[in-house]
Amino acid sequence: MSWTAFEHDKAFVSAALRRGELDYAEVVGQVEETAFFRALLGEGVMERLAASYPTPRKKQEVPLWLYLASELTLRLHGAMGYGAYPYILHCGGLTHALGHEQYEHKHDTRTGRWRPRFRGYNGKNAYPRQTPCDKDFLRKMAKDSHAEALEHWFGTAVQREYKLLKGFDPEGIFSIDGTYLFVPPDNDGYEGSSQLRFDPDGRHPIDRATYENLPQERQQRCQWRRCYRAVTLSHTNAAGDYSLRCGTHVMAGRAAETPQVWPLCRRFVEALGQGVMKLLLFDRGLIDGATVSRLKGIGVDSLFPLKKGMDLWEDARALAECQGGDWEHYEIPGPPAPPEPPTRPESIQRREAARQGTLKRRRLEQEKTNGPAPPRHKLTSIDYKWIEPSQVWESCDVPVSVLLIRNHYADGKTLDWALASTRLFDDPLAMWKHYKLRPHVEEDHRQEKCFWDMTGFRSTAFSQVVSRVIFVELAYSLIQLFLRRCDHQEIVGKTRQRLLDMLLPTQSSIAVYYRQRFGHFSTYEYSELLLTLKEGARRRLLGIMRRLRRSQLQPPELPWRPEL
């Protein structure tokens, strides 16, 4: 192995540049996506995950860690199919993370073009490689992987890796929820899918009797949709500022969600031991007394809203009336006012005060003419009353406490509902505050489906449907762990495109090389040097730049990609 050393000497390179002399110039930058893959490869995360991956191959000619890293970069860039693999490698950060021993930018003497070249891993490359592994290898590996084994790997080995990366919050708050994954309705080839009629809002399937009782105009808005159903176990903290996917199960759209709660939670606790998962939040649709009892037996408390008409709710309401006493009251705090910019000039402050006065005056005039505007349906306060634990729920073997809640809205309306939990909270209001984390988890699910292209299924094979779901959730979780470690907490949970904007090259500068020395220049600094060159130096530098542009600075030649 040969080494070439370069010395940092900006003054020397600047003097040479003013004379119109340089050997090479390039744009360099801090690429966070490359740092992401270097962290996964350098810390052994990919190798540990590959060691436990349920591969369908008896003979491994391509490293499994490369397959996992390739799936992550495809999911991170929102690729629909594996045909995009060469193009994502060209613009993504995985190529640079693999290192120069695997990748090089090589000149083709026959065509005069510069092409990307990968060495490969199996020693069977009869032709030059443009990717470290073939795109068909990725597709066949995903199709041949067994769906149940893949879900088990994600719920056990991946979770142990999260624990090594210190991804779990000590409070141990988890949430489990179900969602529908829609596919084209006119293709009945999707293995294990179901075709269901959904309500006018497109959120829940309805049966024939419900459909016939709807008004005609609402019936026209109902749609038949082909779908799968996924139940996902997630982890978050009390602030709700990040979310990790800790297990998932994909099934037919008409399958029931409730029976999947216990298997997912049991698998997680068996893999990581008791004490990591401490509190599980779930919705009314997943209520099951036997499951709540089993979860308590492995050290997991449950928190869930009660359905209207449940005996537990009715008994709690009757007990509250018998006990008497006042309900506790809690005012919902308003949103904090935006901070006043410290450098705002006094003239702008006076202008803003005058603008606010004008708006207030116009609002009062409008109320005099048209009457006061109707208040919005906004939650302003709640009344609550805590009922001590009891065992009146016949199907549940453990005591359950109930928090009766009455919502008060700005328009004068109220809503009565109740929360139940097997945990004894020090403050009854903490039960309500913990359950408020569920909207954050639901928003994360919406991010995955809408902005991470989770449902962009190109293949109708069930194994590839599960593979796409698993790797989208894995990429979503690992990138959040990476951003938290790199102090990028402000973009955790943002859309995939926003994350890519942050992960692409930042802090760009121009590196100039001359006689084994180099210097870094900002864009403006480099431009000023070029614009102030003398005529002779400018002409010499122009010839050098044209020669470099015709050689190494040409973009690599990639195969033609048809427009879709």
Secondary structure, DSSP 8 states (H G I E B T S, - for coil): ------EE-HHHHHHHHHTT--SEEEEEEE-HHHHHHHHHHHTTHHHHHHHH---S-SS-SS-HHHHHHHHHHHHHTT-SSGGGHHHHHHHSSHHHHH-TTTEEEEE-TTT--EEEEE--SSS--SS-BSSSS-HHHHHHHHHHS-HHHHHHHHHTHHHHHHHHTT-S-TT-EEEEEEEEEEE-TT-TTSTT-EEEEE-TTSSSB--HHHHHTS-HHHHTT-EEEEEEEEEEEEEE-TT---EEEEEEEEEETTS-SGGGHHHHHHHHHHHH-TTS--EEE--GGG--HHHHHHHHHTT-EEEEE--TT-HHHHHHHHHHHHH----EEEE----------TT--HHHHHHHHHHHHHHHHHHHHHHHHH--------EEEEEEEEEEEE---TT--S-EEEEEEEEEETTS-EEEEEEEESS--SSHHHHHHHHTTHHHHHHHHHHHHHHS-TT------HHHHHHHHHHHHHHHHHHHHHHHHTT-GGGTT--HHHHHHHHS-EEEEEEEEETTEEEEE-HHHHHHHHHT--HHHHHHHHHHHHHHHHTTTS----------
